[in-house]
Amino acid sequence: MFTSRDPSSGAIIQSFRSHTSTRINRIVDRVSAAQVRWAATAPSERSACLMRLAALLREQRQVLASTMTDEMGKRTIEALGEVEKCALVCDFYAVHGQAFLEPERFITEAGESYVEYPPAGVVLAVMPWNFPLWQILRCAVPALVAGNGVLVKPAPSTPATALMLESLVADAGFTPDLLRVILAEVRNLEPVIAHPAVAVVSLTGSERAGRAVAELAGKHLKRSVLELGGSNPLVVFADADVEAAVAAATSARFLNCGQSCIAPKRLIVVPEVADAFAAGMAKAVAALRTGDPRAVDATLGPMANREARALLHGQVRASLAAGAICLAGGEPLPGAGAFYAPTLLDHVLPGMPAFDDELFGPVACLVRAVSESHALELAANSRFGLGASLWTADVERASRLARFMPVGMVAINATERSDPRLPFGGVKASGYGRELSYHGLREFTSPRSVWIR
């Protein structure tokens, strides 16, 4: 059962029955047939469909934002921003998608040699709840412009958002049945992955889900793209603009109630600025206002559900028991919803859940290094490798250090973000493969070498 439940009140909004295996098979077959027709369309028609989809997203932004807020507690202002970002990714690939697919020519002993990029086939997108519209389109738009069909398996808590998108794609004039939603649990996806038409599986989610899907994809010799968790370090050096670093860390860490894989979660500071940074963060966290995500004065909404809140609180308590110090928050808030007090932990060390694991909620963790080299060691000391943020006045030196960070993305005097113009993805337990840019588009193609005598 896929159930939409308001995290701010606990009330059930709507329930959807999971699809039967027969219905899922029928949907997969229809997407497969649609993909063959879509692959034959002219590039100009694909771009036109994307432009129409962007327009529809903007037309329906209020309804889409309200649905996201109802289903997973995202603040209305953040939900509206998510819709606009989705429209922008459509705009970007409508303009640049065809150029990304142009054959690459190479000089060889042949008369002519080149690599072309035909579509892979059907892409299965296994998507999370925290950015229920953006995550789907971040995967689906490059896949569609490359000529693929898309099957969307949304999170069990956000089916309504996915079904609304399915309808908008149809209204935008794409080949009928080109993007369809299947309401199925991850444990029931093997027959879908095994289907001959499914060529690539793209998952955004937890390590556990990533391992399960990667195992199934490998079993059936299907390619996979995994965007998993993160515990990104934000490193503040002695010459950094501490005030700017505090503002950026607060904004990024507590965006979406702290439920973002790319958010900086380990705030690593050198001794020269540690106390000033801690004081600034404590003041900033104290200024956050938790409340109804629809209220204009709320700066923090609820977590997605009470189960996620309980997991987070267990990680906080275990870290405090191991010696961390709570400077703010640290407790669930009373009431029927899934609210958690904005929290700041200080003196976090390796071996604590707050350092070793991903805390997916409104908790910032302050890590005090004894030197600059120690700060860099702490930053690299993680099984995750999604992104990192370096704060210093010496940008040239930071650029050199960035080359040695074991992550997929580095921001200097800024925090990491997903941008259609740049590839998005990580290393180690944060997954593999890339989304966005031409790198992400080509994940959904089957490169073919052509050699002409």
Phi, psi and omega in degrees: 000133176256117188236125172273125181227128181292113182293341181278343180230341184085358184284140176285130180267310184197148178235147179231134176288139175298145180290144175286163179298325179296315180293320179298315179300321180295318179295316180299317179298320181291320177295321179299315179294321179295323182297321179298318179291319181295322181298338180270357181285155179289148177305324180295326179289322177298316179296320179297320178297319179294321178295321178293322178296318177301317179296319179294321177300317180291323178297322186259019188299323181294316180292316179297315180297317179298320180295317178297317178299316180296320188279321185227009170084009179296137177300144185304317182296324177288323179295319177296321176296324178295318178299315180296322178297323177295320177296322181294324179291327174296314178303315185298311183284336174297325181275318191251348188302315183295323178297325179294339183261358180298140178302143175262126184260143183229147177271117177225186176286355178286163173295322177206140176212138182203166175242129177247165190233075176287159180295153180285322183144248177248134178255128173265117182254110179262109196244154183266184184260343192287328171231076196291343176258312182299316183298321179295311185287332176300327176271314191289321185297309176300323179296317181292316182294335177281352177103013182268163164264161185226129169256126181251121172254098182282169174294149181300339183267352184230047181289326185296320179298315181295320180291326174297318179296317177306317179293318180295322178298318177297318182292336182282354175095009173296161176308131180306138179072014181289324175236120180228150179263136171242129180264093183216151175281155180303322182294346181255015185271350185304315179299328178291312180298324182286344183302134184303332183282337182282119185253329184223140174245124178243123181234135167242121183174207185280166175301317182299314178296321179298317179296319182295314181289320179298323178296316179293318179298317178296320179302323183256015176056046176248144177289153178220150174236122184240122173245104189251208188284177178205151171226064191298134174275143168242111187258125181250115180272172187296331183265013183284159170279097188297319181298317179293321179295319178298313181298316181291318180297318180294313181299313184287321184290325185259005172300137178059035182056035177075008184260068181218129183294329187269358181294146173291123184247335177246109182265102189258122186234146177275162187302325185299331184239005187300312183293319180295319179293317179299317180295318179296318179293319180300318179294318181293319180292321179297334181278348179292143182238112179277137180183189179305126183296347178272348183278137184289337183269357178277130177256358179211127178264197178279165167286171188293327179196168183287334178294316177296323178296318180296320178297314179299315182295324176298320178293321178296313181298318179295323179291320177295321179295333181272359174121355176294157181243132180269116179267342179197145174069227179092011183218149169294148178268145183293160179119178186281340184279189182250048181276142176228136183297136175302130194234143174231120176254137179244162178057042175281138184230159172303144184101342176269147175305325181296339178260315189279328187252173175268118175268107187261076182177185188281063181228121174258140186239119182265125181242122183261114177275157178267347179198173179294316179296324177295322178299318179291324176297316179297320180299320182280346184278076180201146175284347178271160178203051181277301182208175177206156181228129181242132183239116182195156175282342182265085185294324180298316179294319179299323178296323177293316180296327182300330181296338185254004179282127182279064184219170179271342183213141176228132174247138179246122184055036176197175175249157184294153178204163175266131185221128182305336183281345185234147179291145182238128177162172185228191179229179181053225184286359175274000173108195180206165187085171182226150171245160176069172185056192177284338177298314180293322178298317184287347172298335184254024174240168175240087185307136183230125178275137177236127183233118184247124183296000000 
